Amino acid sequence: MMLKALRLAGAGIALTLGFSVAALAASEGTPEPPELEWHHSGPFGTYDRAAAQRGMQVYKEVCSSCHSLRLVSFRNLTDLGYSADQVKSFAAEYEVTDGPDDAGDMFERPGIPADRFPSPFDNDKAARAANGGALPPDLSLIVKAREGHEDYIHAILAGYSEPPADVELREGMHYNKYFPGGGIGMPPPLFDDQVEYSDGTPATVDQMAKDVTVFLAWAAEPKMEARKQTGIGVIIFLIVLTGLLYAVKRKVWSDLH
């Protein structure tokens, strides 16, 4: 029953995240996702590793039953502060298809850090069959693939509520004010206390939506911090170089007057 519930929740995320902000804006009266302060935003921003680790837990316990992270390897998790032994143990919890063996057959084995997160389904048809015809998207680049990025992902995941008195939904629909028209066929993917955070953080819907969004932001761009550091170093170098060139220019032209 729990696995079935997780698959239904994953299906909700699959269909919900499948719509772009362009479609959102096209729906008259649909509010824009609220702009939140993200620790990794801006030229000096870095990932909140505590939030990202909690988000990884949400992905593992809720999202991974339907969604893959095909571009992320287990060993990449060391960038989030996990030790090599923790990553090895985490990878071993997954069964990975490998082969062929000497007999030409594929086989299952425990995951190793070099493996990527395995897909929960053998193929797209199996994924659609398990999710009412919907194909759950891979989440590796979902934050970068949607306009609005983190704000959009968080708003959709946390935007479910009871419909206003003047809104009438068709049977089987659910209300989300950030979704075009307000009516979504998928049930809310997150609910309070759905996971138990090891650091004691209250697992509210809003908190889990923020945490998994941070994790997915990291998954989409794990080398962001290194890129920012390189960019800042280049800017400092150019400022110093400009100062030196200006000083040389003044020295050269001063001798000509």
N, C-alpha and C positions, 0 to 999 in steps of 0.2 A: 504493500500500500504506500509506504514511504517513497519507494522508487517511482511509483506511478505519479505521486504528487510532485516529485521533483521534476519528472518529465513534463508534466503539465505546466509547472512554473517556468521551465526552460522554454517551452513552446511560446509562452507569453512573452518572454524576452525576445525570442526569435522574430515573431511577427512585429512586435512593437518597435524594435530597433531597425527593422527593415524599411521604415519610412524615413525619408530625409526631411531636413528642416525646410527645404524648398516646398515640399508638400504641406508642411505645417503652416508656412506663411501663406500658402495659397488658400487656406481655409479661413474665410472671413470670420473675425471674432475670436480666433484661437490665439491666446496670449503667447508671447515669446518666452522661452525658458528663462528663468531668473539667472542673472549673472552672479556667480559665486566666486569667492576668493579661494584660489587653489594654491597650495604651497609651492607647486612647481611652476607657477606662471611667472612671466617676466624674465628679464635677462639674467637675473641672479637666483632664480627659483630652483629649488631642489625637491626631489620626491620625498614626501612624508613616508618614511619607511614603515613606521608603525601602522599607518593607515593602509599602505600597500599590502602589508602582511595580513591585516584583517581582511582586505579585499580579496586576497588570494584564497583565504579560508571561505569566503562567500562564493567565490568562483568554484572552488573544489566541492563544496557541500550542496550548492544550488545549481550553478550554471553548467558545470561540467557534465551533467547527465544528458545534456542535449547539445552543448556548444563545444567546439574544439578550439585549441590555440595552436594551430599547425606551425606557426612561425616561431614559437617559443620553446626553447630547450629547457629541461629541468636544471641544467647547470647554470643557466642564466639567473636562477633564483638566488645565487650567492650575492648578486648585486643588490638584493633587497635586505641583506643582512643575515641570511641563513648560512649556517656552517656547512662545510662539505659533507659531514656525516648526516646532517639534517636533510640535505638535498638527496643524498644517496638513499636514505630511508624513505623519503617522500616518493622518489621515483619508483622504488620497489613496490609501492602500493598499487601500481598500475600494471596491467598486462599489456604487453606490446607484441604485435605480430612481427615475426622475423623469419628469415630463411631466404631461399630454400635450403633444407638440410641435405645431407649426402644422398637421401632418397628422392630429392626433388620436391619435398613437401614443405609448406609453410608451417610454422609452429608458434606457440605462445610462450613468452618468457617474461619474468619480472623486468620492469623498466630499469634503466641505468641513467646516470646523469647526462650522458651524451644524447639520449633520446629526446624527441620532442613530445609535447603533450599529445597523447593519442586521441583520435576522434572517437566519440561514443558510439558511432555507427559505422558499419562496414562500407556504406556507400550512400549517395544522395537519396536513392529510392527508399532505402531502409529508413533514412532520417525522416523523409516525408511521410512514410507509412506510420511512423510512431508519433507524428505530431500533427495529425489531422490534415495532411497535405502541405503543411508549411515546411520550408527548408530552413532550419536554424542556421544563421550565418556564423562563420568562423569569427571569433572575437579578437583575433590578433591585432587587427588594424581598425576595429570598429570606431574607436574614438577619433581617429584621423579621417575616417571615411564619411563621417556625418558632419554636416554644417552645424555649427554650434558646439561641436566637440564635447568636452566634459559637461558643459551646462546642459546640453540636449540629452545626453545619456542619463544624467542624474534626474532631470526633470521628468522624463518619461517613466523611469523606474519608481520615482516617489510621487508621481502625480495622480495616482488613483484616489478617488474619494466618492462619497455619496453624491448623486446628481442633484443639481438645484431643482427647486420645485417646478420651474417652468421647462425643464428638460425631460422629455420622455424617451426612454431607450427601448429599442426592440428587445424581445426576449433573448436572453443569453449574452447581451452586451454589458459592458462595464464602462464606467465613466472615468475619463482622464482628461482634464481640461487642457493639457498640452498636446493632445492628439487631435488631428483634423476632425471636426464635427463633434468631438467629445466622446464618441462611442467607440469602444474597442471590444472586439470579440474575445480577446484573451483575458483571463483572470489576472489579478495582481500577482506578479512574480515573487514579491517579497512581503513578508509579514513580520511583526514584532517578535523578537526572541526566536527567530528561525534558526539562528546559529548561536553558539555559546562562545563568545570571545575569550581566549585564554588570558588576556590582559584585564578582564573585568569590565571592558567598555560596554555600556548598554547597547544591545543589538536592536535598535529601533529601525524602522524602515528607512528613514532619512539617513541614519548613520551607515547602514549597510549599503545604501545606494551611493553615498559619497565614497565609502571605502572601496567598493568594487570598481567604481569609476576611476579612482586613483590607480588601482592595480592595472586596469585596462589601458590607462594612459601610459603607464610604464611599459606594458607589453607592446604597445604600438611604437614606442620610441625609447628603448632601454638605454641608449647611448646619449640621451639628451643632455645630461649633466656634463659629459665630456665635451660635447659639441659647444655648449655654452662657455666652458672654461677655455676652450681653444679660441672661440670668438673674442672673449674678453682679452686674452693674451695678445691676439692680433691687433685689437683696437689700441691697447696700451703701447704696443710696438710702433704702430703708425703715429700715435701722438708724440712719442719720443723722437721718432725719425723726422716728423714734421718740425719739431723744435730744433733739432740739429741742423736740418736744411735751412731753416730760417736764420739760425745763427751764422752758418757758413755764408749765406747770401749777404747778410749785413756786413760780415768781415770783408768779403770780396768787393762789394760795391763801395765800402768805406775807403778803400785804397784808390778808387777812381775819382774821388771828389776832393 
